[in-house]
Amino acid sequence: MSLKDYFESTAGTGILSTANDRGQVNAAIYSRPHFLDDEVAFIMRDRLSHKNLESNPSAVYLFTEQSPEYQGKRLYMTKVREKKNSPLIESLKRRKRDTDPSEDQFLVYFKIDRERPLIGG
C-alpha cells in the first residue's frame, strides 16, 4: 500500500517534531499529511513548528493508528519549500472550522528521507 493510500484510509493521531538551530525540540499534533506529486505537505500556521523549520529543515512525523496495538509510521523528512497563503490550502483542508482570516497559513512541502514503522525497524 502506498503512503498516500495508507494515510487516506487509516485513522489515528499524528505528531510533528521539529527543532530549532540550537537543538531545542518541539512536538505538536498535526493532521495527516497531504500527498502532492512526489512531495508530502502540511498546512501550518506561523507558530513554533513553522519557525523551527526556518532555521532547521529537518522534521519527524510520528503517526499512531487508532487501534489497541501499537501500529503506525515514522516519517523522517526535510523541508524543501513552502507557499504562503496558497489558494490550494482551502481545498486541502479536511476540517472546515473558523479560522482567523488575517493569520498567515503556509503549505509546507517535504521530501521523505526515510520511513520506519512506529515500533522497531
N, C-alpha and C positions, 0 to 999 in steps of 0.2 A: 504494500500500500504506500502511495506517495505521501510525503509530509503534508501536502495540501489536502489530500483526501482524509488523512488522519485527523488534522485539526478541524476540518469541516464536519466530521462525523463523531468526534469524541468530546464528551462533556468533561469539564474539570476546571482547575484553577491554575493560573499562570503567574509566575513571579519573575520580574525582570531585575537583574542585578547589574549595577554599574559601579564604577569607581572613578574618582577624580584623579588629577595628575599627581596628587600626594598619596594616593592609595586609600583614601577614605571611602569606604564601601557604602552603598545604598541598595536597598531592595524594596520593590513596590509591586503591588498586584496590578497585572496588566491583562487585557483581553487576549484572546488567541490571536496569533499573527495573521496578517493578510499576505497571500502569495500572489505576487505580480511578476510575471515572466520568470526570470531566474533569481529574483530577489525576494526577500521577506520584508514586510513593512509593519510598523506600529504607528498608531496615532498617538501623539504626545502633546501635552501642554508644556509651557516653558517653566518646568519645575525642576527638582533636583536631578532626576534621571536624565532629563534632556541637557541640563547644564553640565553634568558629568561627561556626557558624550562629546561635548565641545572640546574638552581637553584630553579625553581618553576614549578612543573609538571602540574599545572592547566591551562586550556585554555577554551575559549568560541569561538565557530564558529557560526557566525550570517549569515544567508543566506536570502536574499530578492529576491523574484521571479520577473522575468521580466514581470510585469503586472501593470495596473493602480491602483490596490488595494494593500494595504499593507499586503502581504501574504508571508510566509516563515517559517523558523525554526531557533531555537537556540539550539545548542548542547553544553552542559557542559561536559567537557572531562578531563581525566587525562592521561598524557603520561605514557606508560608502557615500551616502548623500542624504539630503533632506529637501523637502519643499515646504515652504511656509505658506499657510492658509490656502493650500491647494483645493480647487473645487472637487477634486477626487475624494477628499476626506468625507464629505457628506454622504456620498454614495457608498462608501466603505463601512460607515458606522453600523454596528449591529444593534446598538441600543440608541434609540432616539429619545434623548432626555434634554431638558432645558439646560443650555449652557450659556455662559456669558459671551455674547457675540463680539465683544470688544477684546476678549482674550485670544491671543495668537494660538494657533494649532499648527503642529508640524507633522508631516508624513515622513517618517524617518526610515530609510532603506538600509538593509544589512545584507551582507553575504554570510552564508553559514559556513564556518570554518570546520566545524566538527559536530556530529550528532552522537549522543550517547543515551542509553536507557536511564531512567530515573534512578535505578539502583544497579550497582555493578558496572561492568563494561570498562 
